[in-house]
Amino acid sequence: MTRTLAILISTAVLATGSAEEDRAAAVRLAQAALAQALRVTAEHLRVADVRPVEWPDAALGCPEKGMQYAQVLVPGYDVRVDVDGTLHHVHVGAGRAVICDHQTAPDTPKYLQVVTRVQDLARRDLAARLKVEIKDVRVIRLRPVTWPDTSLGCPEPDQRYDKVETKGFLIELEHADRTYVYHGDRQRVVFCPR
């Protein structure tokens, strides 16, 4: 009941408040959605950027496959939230918040947990390689990929790999203005020097 009331209040503010009130309500809505989806507390969330946007339809820029959306302009915000070094996009409009990190992938809490775990594996590995703190390693890009075999696109010489399509991710990390590439599936990551 309290959560429903908070969402209704946020909706009312987004509809009738000043620009600053609208922005603050959008940030609260985005943080609440992300905290619930990732099962993290508020201290893990840091707002990196908030941009006003006019979404072209009720999908808020994140359409789900097979869904139809009202074709109306929806004023809202693209809220970018840093969660322990990983940047997430949350689209807000019409009193709703949609986590929109990966438009080609399902927007479900389980999928987001997989993404968060894989990013964390890559960040931890790079931090150990560079002998730096994990908080200093930042995810700059992650996109879903289907690898042609179990090498995850990074075959090692003289190794054999099963020729099985493997769903996974291409992950780009940054530390001290240098970019590092990892390939992963849903369980492991592989450092891929360029």
Steps between C-alpha positions, in 0.01 A plus 500: 500500500779744593688419179185550291439832675860609430460414131170689484660802667794481258256480210314805625822695539617398154171621361463831684823605671769746402788384282720446809224305679440289188871424478522404869192277472647329191825434686314349798293279271810384306693424820209304649458291182871423476541423870209256483616333175860456614412440865740766624464773759510875442868536595593298188327754272657822370321713243745573218278700264138605446383617158153619406362302205178486303445128440336422162249255649389328821794254477722781635770413249520137618248294306460135592476255212141409415349790697296785356517851645282809482644734238505816709785732593598444865707765679752345737864445588792275419652440846846345511583335829838361602466180704839405642681613185245377245293759316129421453247690289154542645236663280228684689171639373128498578571387856693191391866406512642248251853363538635527149861380510467255213226558247571170325473295818209426730447761769454265794652500848655155435670623182624814679648281773689300234627822339608639836679176593686479166604867519620445854709198394667704225561800727650280773726323251628825350550657844711197601702513174571872541538479879245779554177529697186370332327836551755653260394267216197626310269320254467718192313258276328165516306344218344158448686278251465143378847345481557232229659255744600450864820704456275807533676660205844483669650166401835402649755326277494120504168486686187325375158654545150365456329646193193604693345845471540661840294797615708755682636852515767729364619712793718810475661628817698815564778584742724809484370591151587157357238258368508126566281236333346191654280236341261305717211263519256485788751330734855612414704771332817488290749785468546574127806712425452695180 
